[in-house]
Amino acid sequence: MGKDMNIKPENEDYQFMRETIKKRPNDRRRLFRKGLMLFIGGVFFGLCAAGAFAWALPEFAERFAEEKGLVSAVKLTTTASSDGQAETEEKENTVSNTDLNTDSYTDSYTDIQGGIGLTQDSSSLEKATDPLIKYQQIYRRVLDVAKKPRKALVRVTGISGHSDLLDASILRYEEGEGIIFLESSSCIYILTNWEPSEKTSSLQVTFADSSTARAHLCQTDDATGLSVMWVRTSELSDSTKKAISVVSLAQSFAPEQAEPVIAIGSPSGEFDGVLYGIVTSTSGRFSAADTEYQLMITDIQGCISSKGVLINTKGEIVGVIKKNIREDVNVIQAFSIAQLRPRIEQMINKQAPRYLGIYGVSIPAAKAASLGISKGIYIEKVDKDSPAMAAGIQRGDIITALDDSPVSDMQEYSTYLQSCENGLEISMQISRYSGDGELGKVELTVKVNEK
């Protein structure tokens, strides 16, 4: 029993190892700090996201609108500001058709100069004297004059009878242009500075309304390169007849310096162009066998492919643009229609030109007086195997008369020659230098041929 008394309970011997686990008390300050940091971080990242979204939204919206076709049209009009300044500027920079009227300009300027209407707005005077508006006004007037003649312009196409090996289509190998200048009861006539090639089997004309018709060649002048063609009016539709026009040749036109002219056709190399300027010189010359053409030199800018005609302020043809064979010549030159009329008439009637084979130049009056002659033509060249050479005419001879009719220049000589019948013999009075330097007179007989 004593042994039992000394035994202690097991849990009593290890009481020093007992410990009580208690929950840690909540730290409110620490929790508050964490919460505050999370809140600040959320606000910061939220602002960043909102900024990025706001930056990218317009781009996405624009792309979406482009894809859906919702972008509005751009208008380059000025909206009026609150003080109306923009509206005023727009009105000042706007030119109406009334402002471009020639009479309104003249009246306004006259009234101001004459002391009438002194209370008129100064802007009217500025418009009346504005060089840009005046330039526009002039060009619009030019277009008005050229409106009807431009309807007479045609395109000429040369067609060969051979087929293209690639597509078996008709081969069109060359194009030109011309202008309708005469109308008869059965056909219309076209003057062109385009020469058909030997390969040309047929000609086609395209009119102002884009309709086409077959053309027929009357004749081509070898000296100038001009041709006359005709088209049957019965082959033209009623709409084509209404769409085209006929431009008449000026009856008499003596070109003078500062004479205003309008170039239509392809003066700048492109079809249906319109340019205007003045005649700057009439001293240009173009020599050919038995004739000499006066050239009108203009201030109109041209090019190597310039073609067309010159018209006056009445809309009449006064010249035909000469083919430019020199790249250093950059202004338009033209044959005077007054000199071309006899040859054009021959081409219409398919008459060959009369031919002697003489190239001459008119002797100035002062030089003729020093030689003791009243007038004459100096012979610069005689064609080989020509009627003139067969008659004994030489280079250096001076022609003073034909059949006792005095001649003073090549125009008179050519006019007289073309009036002669083929095969007719005419007498030619010539002044010729002898071996001792004396100027003597010789009379020769020459037979007129056709070329």
C-alpha positions in Angstrom: 0.0 0.0 0.0 2.9 2.2 0.7 4.2 1.5 -2.8 1.0 2.7 -4.2 1.3 5.9 -2.2 4.5 6.9 -3.9 3.3 6.6 -7.4 2.2 10.0 -9.0 -0.1 10.5 -11.7 1.5 10.7 -15.2 0.0 14.0 -16.1 1.2 15.5 -12.8 4.9 14.7 -13.5 4.9 16.7 -16.9 3.0 19.8 -16.1 6.0 22.0 -17.0 5.6 20.9 -20.6 2.1 22.0 -20.9 1.4 25.2 -22.9 -1.7 26.8 -24.0 -2.0 27.9 -27.8 -3.9 31.1 -28.0 -5.0 33.0 -31.2 -3.0 36.0 -32.1 -5.0 39.2 -31.6 -6.0 41.1 -34.8 -3.7 44.1 -35.6 -6.2 46.7 -37.0 -3.6 49.2 -38.0 -1.8 46.7 -40.1 -5.1 45.6 -41.8 -5.9 49.2 -42.5 -2.6 49.9 -44.2 -3.0 46.8 -46.4 -6.4 47.8 -47.4 -5.3 51.3 -48.2 -2.5 50.1 -50.3 -4.8 47.8 -52.2 -7.2 50.6 -52.8 -4.6 53.0 -54.0 -3.1 50.4 -56.3 -6.6 49.6 -57.8 -7.3 53.3 -58.4 -3.9 53.7 -60.1 -4.2 50.7 -62.4 -7.8 51.7 -63.1 -6.7 55.2 -64.2 -4.0 53.7 -66.4 -6.5 51.3 -68.1 -9.0 54.2 -68.6 -6.3 56.3 -70.2 -5.2 53.6 -72.5 -8.8 52.9 -73.5 -9.5 56.6 -74.2 -6.3 56.8 -76.3 -7.1 53.7 -78.4 -10.9 54.3 -78.8 -10.7 56.9 -81.6 -8.4 54.8 -83.6 -10.6 51.7 -83.3 -13.7 53.9 -84.0 -12.1 55.3 -87.2 -11.1 51.9 -88.5 -14.5 50.6 -87.8 -16.1 53.5 -89.6 -13.9 53.1 -92.6 -14.7 49.4 -92.8 -18.4 50.1 -92.6 -18.3 53.1 -95.0 -19.5 55.5 -92.3 -16.8 58.2 -92.9 -18.5 61.5 -94.0 -17.4 63.2 -97.2 -14.7 65.9 -96.9 -15.8 69.4 -97.8 -13.2 72.1 -98.4 -15.6 74.9 -97.7 -15.0 77.6 -95.1 -17.6 77.9 -92.4 -18.5 81.3 -91.2 -17.1 82.4 -87.9 -19.1 84.3 -85.3 -17.9 87.7 -86.6 -18.6 86.7 -90.3 -15.0 87.2 -91.3 -14.6 83.8 -93.1 -17.9 84.4 -95.0 -16.6 87.8 -96.2 -13.3 86.3 -97.4 -15.2 83.6 -99.3 -17.4 86.1 -101.1 -14.3 88.2 -102.0 -12.6 85.2 -103.5 -15.6 84.0 -105.5 -15.9 85.2 -109.1 -19.4 84.9 -110.7 -20.2 84.8 -114.4 -21.5 88.3 -114.1 -18.1 89.5 -112.9 -16.5 88.0 -116.0 -18.7 89.9 -118.4 -16.6 92.3 -120.6 -19.3 95.0 -120.6 -19.5 95.1 -116.8 -15.8 95.6 -116.5 -15.8 98.4 -119.1 -18.8 100.1 -117.6 -17.4 100.0 -114.1 -14.1 101.3 -115.2 -15.6 104.1 -117.4 -17.9 105.2 -114.6 -15.1 105.6 -112.2 -12.8 107.3 -114.7 -15.5 109.7 -115.7 -16.4 110.7 -112.2 -19.8 108.8 -112.3 -20.6 106.4 -109.5 -17.7 107.5 -107.2 -19.4 105.8 -104.3 -19.0 102.4 -106.0 -17.4 99.7 -103.9 -13.6 99.7 -104.4 -13.7 95.9 -104.7 -15.4 96.3 -108.2 -12.5 98.4 -109.4 -10.0 95.8 -108.0 -11.8 93.0 -109.9 -11.9 95.1 -113.0 -8.1 95.6 -112.9 -7.1 92.2 -111.5 -4.8 90.7 -114.2 -5.7 87.2 -113.3 -9.4 87.8 -113.8 -8.6 89.7 -117.0 -6.6 86.7 -118.2 -9.5 84.3 -117.4 -11.9 86.7 -119.1 -9.8 86.8 -122.3 -9.4 83.0 -122.4 -13.2 82.5 -121.9 -13.8 84.9 -124.8 -11.3 82.8 -126.9 -13.2 79.6 -126.1 -16.4 81.3 -127.2 -14.9 82.3 -130.6 -13.4 78.8 -131.0 -16.6 76.9 -130.0 -18.0 76.5 -133.5 -14.7 76.0 -135.3 -13.8 73.2 -132.9 -16.9 71.3 -134.0 -15.4 71.2 -137.5 -12.3 69.4 -136.3 -12.0 65.8 -137.4 -9.5 62.9 -136.9 -8.3 61.2 -140.0 -7.1 57.6 -139.9 -5.2 55.8 -142.6 -6.2 52.1 -142.9 -4.2 49.5 -144.8 -5.8 46.5 -146.5 -3.6 44.0 -144.8 -4.4 42.1 -141.6 -2.4 42.1 -138.5 -0.8 38.7 -138.0 -1.4 38.9 -134.2 -5.1 39.4 -134.1 -6.2 39.4 -137.8 -7.7 42.9 -137.3 -7.4 45.8 -139.7 -4.1 47.5 -139.1 -4.4 51.3 -138.5 -0.9 52.7 -138.8 -1.2 56.5 -138.9 -3.5 59.2 -137.8 -3.9 62.9 -138.6 -6.4 65.6 -138.2 -8.2 68.1 -140.3 -11.0 70.7 -140.4 -14.2 70.9 -142.4 -14.0 74.1 -144.6 -16.5 73.6 -147.4 -19.9 72.0 -147.9 -21.6 71.3 -151.3 -24.9 69.7 -152.0 -23.5 66.2 -151.9 -20.3 66.3 -149.8 -18.2 68.1 -147.3 -14.5 68.9 -147.8 -11.8 68.5 -145.2 -8.4 70.3 -145.2 -5.6 68.5 -143.4 -1.9 68.8 -143.1 -1.5 65.0 -143.0 -0.3 63.1 -146.0 -1.6 59.6 -146.6 1.1 57.0 -147.1 1.4 54.8 -150.1 0.2 51.9 -148.0 -3.1 53.6 -147.3 -5.9 51.7 -148.9 -8.8 53.7 -147.3 -9.4 56.7 -145.1 -11.7 57.1 -142.1 -12.8 60.3 -140.5 -14.0 60.7 -136.9 -16.2 63.6 -136.3 -16.9 65.8 -133.2 -19.7 63.4 -132.0 -17.3 60.4 -132.3 -19.2 59.0 -135.4 -17.1 57.8 -138.3 -17.4 57.8 -142.1 -15.3 56.9 -145.0 -13.3 59.7 -146.6 -11.9 60.0 -150.1 -8.7 61.8 -151.1 -8.9 64.7 -153.6 -5.3 65.6 -153.8 -2.1 66.2 -151.8 0.2 69.2 -152.3 3.8 68.0 -152.3 5.3 71.4 -151.4 3.2 72.1 -148.3 2.1 68.6 -147.3 -1.5 69.7 -147.3 -4.3 67.4 -148.5 -8.0 67.8 -149.3 -10.5 65.0 -148.6 -14.2 64.7 -149.1 -17.0 62.8 -147.4 -20.5 62.1 -148.8 -23.1 63.8 -146.7 -25.5 61.0 -147.4 -23.4 58.8 -145.3 -23.8 61.1 -142.2 -26.6 60.7 -139.8 -28.9 63.6 -138.9 -27.3 63.8 -135.4 -23.8 64.0 -136.9 -24.9 66.8 -139.3 -26.2 68.8 -136.3 -23.1 68.1 -134.3 -20.5 69.3 -136.8 -19.9 72.7 -138.3 -18.2 74.2 -141.4 -15.5 76.9 -140.9 -15.0 79.2 -143.9 -11.7 80.3 -145.3 -11.0 84.0 -144.8 -11.7 85.8 -148.1 -8.8 88.1 -147.7 -6.3 88.3 -144.9 -3.2 90.3 -144.9 -1.4 89.3 -141.7 0.0 92.2 -139.7 2.1 92.3 -136.5 0.0 92.3 -133.3 -2.9 90.6 -135.2 -4.7 88.4 -132.7 -5.0 84.7 -133.7 -6.4 81.5 -132.1 -4.8 78.1 -132.7 -7.1 75.1 -132.7 -6.5 71.4 -133.4 -3.3 70.2 -131.8 -1.2 73.4 -131.4 0.5 71.9 -128.3 0.6 68.3 -129.6 -2.7 67.2 -128.0 -5.9 67.0 -130.0 -8.7 69.6 -129.5 -6.3 72.2 -127.9 -7.0 75.9 -127.9 -4.2 78.5 -127.7 -4.2 82.2 -128.5 -1.6 84.9 -129.2 -0.6 87.4 -131.8 1.3 87.5 -135.0 4.8 88.7 -134.2 6.3 88.7 -137.7 5.3 88.3 -141.3 8.8 88.1 -142.7 9.0 84.3 -142.7 9.3 82.6 -146.1 8.8 79.1 -147.3 10.2 78.4 -150.8 9.0 75.6 -153.1 9.1 75.1 -156.8 7.4 78.0 -158.6 6.0 79.4 -155.4 6.9 81.1 -152.2 4.6 81.2 -149.2 4.6 83.9 -146.6 4.7 82.5 -143.1 3.0 84.0 -140.1 5.2 83.8 -137.0 3.3 83.9 -133.8 4.1 84.0 -130.1 2.1 80.9 -129.4 4.2 78.1 -127.8 4.4 75.1 -130.1 6.2 71.8 -130.4 7.5 69.4 -132.9 4.1 67.8 -133.3 2.0 71.0 -133.6 -0.9 70.7 -136.1 -4.1 72.6 -136.8 -5.2 75.9 -138.1 -5.2 79.6 -137.0 -8.6 81.4 -136.9 -9.3 85.1 -136.5 -11.7 86.7 -134.0 -14.5 86.1 -136.4 -13.9 82.3 -136.4 -12.6 82.2 -139.9 -9.5 80.2 -141.0 -6.6 82.6 -141.7 -3.7 80.1 -141.6 -2.7 76.5 -141.6 0.0 75.5 -139.0 3.2 74.5 -140.8 4.8 71.2 -139.8 7.7 71.8 -137.6 10.8 69.8 -138.6 13.2 71.6 -136.2 13.1 71.0 -132.5 14.8 74.4 -131.8 11.7 76.2 -133.3 9.3 76.5 -130.3 6.7 78.9 -131.7 3.9 78.2 -134.1 4.3 79.2 -137.8 1.5 79.1 -140.3 0.9 79.4 -144.0 -1.3 82.3 -144.9 -4.7 81.0 -146.2 -4.9 83.9 -148.7 -1.9 82.4 -150.5 -3.2 78.8 -150.2 -6.6 79.4 -151.6 -5.6 79.0 -155.3 -3.8 75.7 -154.6 -6.7 74.5 -152.4 -9.1 75.1 -155.2 -6.9 73.1 -157.5 -6.8 70.2 -155.0 -10.6 70.2 -154.7 -10.9 70.0 -158.5 -8.1 67.4 -158.7 -6.0 69.7 -160.9 -2.3 69.2 -161.0 -0.2 72.4 -160.3 1.5 74.1 -163.2 5.2 73.6 -163.1 8.4 75.3 -164.5 10.9 74.3 -161.8 12.0 77.8 -160.6 13.0 78.7 -157.0 13.1 82.5 -156.6 13.1 85.3 -154.2 11.7 88.8 -154.5 14.3 91.6 -154.9 14.0 94.4 -152.4 13.1 97.8 -154.0 16.4 99.4 -152.9 18.4 96.6 -154.5 16.3 96.7 -157.7 16.9 100.4 -158.0 20.7 99.9 -157.7 20.5 97.3 -160.5 18.6 99.7 -162.7 15.4 97.6 -162.8 12.0 98.5 -161.3 11.2 95.1 -159.8 12.0 91.4 -160.3 12.6 87.9 -159.0 16.1 86.6 -158.4 16.4 82.9 -159.4 18.2 81.0 -156.7 17.8 77.5 -158.1 16.4 75.7 -161.2 15.2 72.1 -161.0 17.1 69.6 -163.0 15.3 68.4 -166.1 12.6 71.0 -165.6 10.9 73.1 -168.3 12.8 76.1 -167.0 16.2 74.4 -167.5 15.2 73.1 -170.9 14.4 76.7 -171.9 17.8 77.9 -170.8 16.9 79.7 -167.6 19.9 79.8 -165.2 20.6 80.5 -161.6 21.3 84.2 -161.1 18.8 85.3 -163.7 16.3 88.0 -162.8 12.7 87.6 -164.0 11.2 91.0 -164.8 8.1 90.0 -166.8 5.9 87.2 -168.1 4.3 87.7 -171.4 5.1 91.4 -171.1 3.3 91.6 -167.7 5.7 92.8 -165.0 6.2 90.6 -161.9 7.6 91.9 -158.6 7.4 88.9 -156.3 6.9 85.2 -156.3 3.3 85.6 -155.4 2.6 87.4 -158.7 4.7 84.9 -160.6 2.9 81.9 -159.0 -0.6 83.3 -159.6 0.2 84.0 -163.2 1.7 80.6 -163.8 -1.2 78.7 -162.2 -3.6 80.5 -164.4 -1.9 79.1 -167.5 -3.2 76.0 -169.4 -1.0 72.9 -169.5 1.3 72.9 -172.5 1.0 76.7 -173.0 4.2 78.4 -174.1 4.9 81.7 -172.3 7.6 84.3 -172.9 9.8 85.3 -170.0 11.7 88.6 -169.9 15.0 88.2 -168.0 17.8 90.4 -166.9 21.1 88.5 -167.0 24.7 89.4 -166.2 27.1 89.0 -169.1 30.7 87.9 -168.9 31.9 91.5 -168.5 29.6 92.2 -165.6 27.0 94.1 -167.5 23.3 93.5 -166.9 21.6 92.7 -170.2 18.2 91.6 -171.3 17.2 88.2 -172.5 13.8 86.8 -173.6 13.1 83.1 -173.4 10.1 80.9 -174.2 9.2 78.2 -171.7 6.5 75.6 -172.0 4.1 75.1 -169.0 3.9 71.6 -167.7 1.9 69.8 -164.9 3.7 68.4 -161.9 
